[in-house]
Every structure is written in structure tokens, then in C-alpha cells.
């Protein structure tokens, strides 16, 4: 069995209201954070409406959007700064370890 995050990529959604601006910026930030953590992830920028029909491993976005996704994904990360990859990396590390997706 392939281990998610280590050999098989995780599916991570970066979300915003309409999926065109901040979710794209956040996608680039998340890609850098995952890379530095050594975790394989396919990061998809999307809007809140589209995200409801997806089954991701991780959802990343502002709290005003992420709180409605409780229970939809195993890991939900709320952020305040769309460009701070270091802060995102710190928020991701422990939940990724808990899920067994990071060594």
C-alpha cells in the first residue's frame, strides 16, 4: 500500500469566495510549504461552492470559509496571511504527522 504524502500525493484545496484571487496566491504558498516539509501534495485552488463537492485530504483558507468544512476533510487549516509559507508550514506539520502523512 502506498503511503499518502510520502509516495502518493495528498489532495489539498486552497479556497476563497470565488476561487480566482486569494486561493491562487494561497496555492503557491501551500505548494512551497508542502515542498519544504517533504510532503507530496496536489494543491488545487478553488471556490467555496466547488470545494463542497470535492473530497480532499486538506482544506486551507480563511476561517470565514474553512469553518463550514468541519468534518469534510481530515485536516482543515485556517490562515490569516496568504503569502507566509513559514506560518503555513508550522500549522501543517503537526496535523500531517498525526495523520501519518509526514515523518
NULO-106137 format. One record per atom (N, C-alpha, C, O): residue in one letter; x, y negated, z. Coordinates in steps of 0.02 Angstrom, whole numbers, plus 50000, padded with zeros to 5 digits. Last residue first. Layout:
REM NULO-106137
aXYZ
...
REM end
This chain:
REM NULO-106137
x503374939150403
x503794942550453
x504054937550503
x504424939450549
x501674937650360
x502334934550363
x502734938150417
x502474939950469
x500484943550373
x500654941250306
x501344938050304
x501574936050250
x499874946950489
x500354951750462
x500584949850392
x500844954050356
x499094937850552
x498764941950501
x499224947250472
x499004951550434
x500064931650631
x499514935350663
x499154939950614
x498924945350633
x500814925050532
x501114930550571
x500564934850602
x500604940950600
x499874915550492
x500134920350444
x500454926350479
x500364932050457
x499684908150611
x499134912050583
x499364917250532
x499084922750529
x501054902750620
x500774907350670
x500174911350644
x500154917350653
x501224894750496
x501674900050519
x501344905050567
x501364911050554
x500374883950467
x500274890350434
x500644896050468
x500404901750470
x500864872950537
x500184875250550
x500054882150521
x499644885950548
x502134871750478
x502084873250550
x501384875750568
x501324880350609
x501754868250348
x502154874250360
x502094876450433
x502014882450448
x501164855950373
x500754861550348
x501114868150361
x500804873050381
x502294848650410
x501734849450458
x501294855250437
x501064859150479
x503014849650289
x503304852150351
x502754853350403
x502754858550437
x502264843050194
x502324850350189
x502614853450252
x502464859150268
x501284830650185
x501764832850236
x501814840450235
x501464843850272
x500264826250102
x500934826850073
x501454829450122
x502034830450102
x499064824650168
x499074828950109
x499774830150081
x499874834750041
x498704825050334
x499164822050287
x499264826750228
x499514832350236
x497824832750404
x497684825550401
x498124822050349
x497934816850323
x497004848950393
x497584844550388
x497354837250389
x496764835750378
x496574864950449
x496354858050439
x496974853550440
x497414854350483
x496464881050388
x496924876050413
x496644869050397
x496494867550339
x495974897150416
x495734890650394
x496164885350428
x496214885150490
x496014914050379
x496414908350403
x496134901950373
x496064901350312
x495014922650331
x495364924250393
x495764918450423
x495824917850483
x493534914050277
x494214916350264
x494544917950331
x494374914950382
x492294912050335
x492324913650263
x493014916550245
x493054920950203
x492354907950466
x492134914750453
x492164916750380
x492064922650364
x492074891250425
x492244895850479
x491944902750463
x491354903250449
x491774881350334
x492014887750308
x492214892750362
x492504897950347
x491494869250388
x490924873150362
x491134879950336
x490704883950317
x492744863850418
x492334866550473
x491734870550448
x491494875050483
x493344858650303
x493504865550324
x493034868250377
x492944874350381
x492894845450286
x492714850550237
x492824857650264
x492424862050249
x493354838450393
x492664837150372
x492434842250320
x491824843150311
x494714842150396
x494244845150444
x493514844150422
x493104848550432
x495414844950233
x495244840450288
x494714843750332
x494304847550307
x496164861250201
x495844854950183
x495734850550244
x495934852250299
x496314877850152
x496664872050179
x496304865750155
x496164865050096
x496034894750180
x495734888550156
x496094882850191
x496184882950252
x496534911150133
x496674904950170
x496304899250138
x496264898750077
x496014921050057
x496334922950119
x496414916950164
x496384917450226
x494384918649976
x495104917549986
x495354920550052
x494964922450095
x493224921049882
x493404925049940
x494164924449952
x494534929249940
x491994908949826
x492634912449821
x492764916349885
x492464915049937
x490914900749839
x490804907049804
x491444911249798
x491424916649768
x491394889349903
x490894893449938
x490794900249905
x490604905049938
x492164882649811
x492504886749862
x492014891349898
x492204896749921
x491254874849741
x491544880749709
x491864885449759
x491834891549751
x491014864949841
x490484869049813
x490734875349781
x490464880749793
x492294858949863
x491944862549917
x491404867249889
x491354872949911
x493454861849727
x492984857749765
x492624862149816
x492644868349811
x495214866649724
x494514867049705
x494084862349747
x494314859449796
x496744873949683
x496404867849703
x495684868049679
x495554869549621
x497534888349738
x497044885749691
x496714879449720
x496454879649776
x498984897549747
x498614891949776
x498174888849722
x498414887049668
x499524912749788
x499234909349731
x498794903849760
x498294905249793
x500994916549876
x500304914349877
x500124911149811
x500514907449781
x502184924249976
x501914923849909
x501184921749913
x500794924849950
x503244916350089
x502614919850080
x502354918750009
x502324913149985
x504304908950137
x504444915350107
x503824919650097
x503864925750096
x504154896250181
x504014901450230
x504164908450202
x504174913350240
x504394889450063
x504884888850117
x504774894050172
x505254896050205
x503224893049994
x503874894949968
x504404894750024
x504814899350030
x502234886950072
x502254894250066
x502934896650043
x503204901550068
x502604873250051
x502604876150118
x502634883850115
x503034886850151
x502404871949912
x503074870849941
x503124874050010
x503624877150026
x501034874349904
x501504878649867
x502214878049895
x502564882949902
x500544863549980
x500474870450005
x500954875149969
x501254879550001
x500844852749896
x501124853049964
x501104860149990
x501594862450020
x500064856149786
x500794855649778
x501144856049846
x501664859149852
x498794855649847
x499034861849816
x499794861649809
x500124866549825
x498674842149881
x498754847049935
x498994853749907
x499374857249941
x498464836949754
x499054834849793
x499194840049847
x499774842049857
x497244843349728
x497824844549685
x498474842549719
x498974846149715
x496414838249826
x496544845449826
x497134847149782
x497494851949796
x496344824549794
x496724826649853
x496854834149854
x497364836249881
x495684826549655
x496224822249677
x496624825249735
x497164827949725
x494694836249625
x495094833149572
x495694829149596
x496184828549560
x493674841249706
x494174845749678
x494624842749625
x494894846449584
x492744834149779
x492604835349708
x493134839449673
x493064840949613
x493184836049917
x492494834949898
x492334836549826
x491834839949812
x494384849449924
x494174842549937
x493474841749909
x493194846449881
x495534862649966
x494884859949949
x494814852549964
x495134849850009
x496494875549914
x496544868849941
x495904865349918
x495754865149859
x496544892649951
x496174887149920
x496354880649954
x496364880350015
x497544906649919
x497434900849961
x497054895449921
x497234894049864
x497834923149922
x497454918149885
x497294912549934
x496964913549985
x499464930649923
x498854928649957
x498484923949911
x498774921049865
x500274942649817
x500124935749837
x499464935049873
x498964938349857
x501224956249877
x500604954249842
x500414947149864
x500404945749924
x502324955349961
x502414957749893
x501814955649849
x501894953549792
x501924946650067
x502614948650058
x502754950949987
x503244948849956
x500574943950053
x501024938650075
x501754940250065
x502164935750055
x500094960750084
x499924954050063
x500424949050092
x500654949750149
x500954975050038
x500804970550093
x500694963450068
x501124960550035
x500294989149956
x500684982949951
x500464978250006
x499874977450021
x500425005950000
x500005000050000
x500444993750000
x500914993250040
REM end
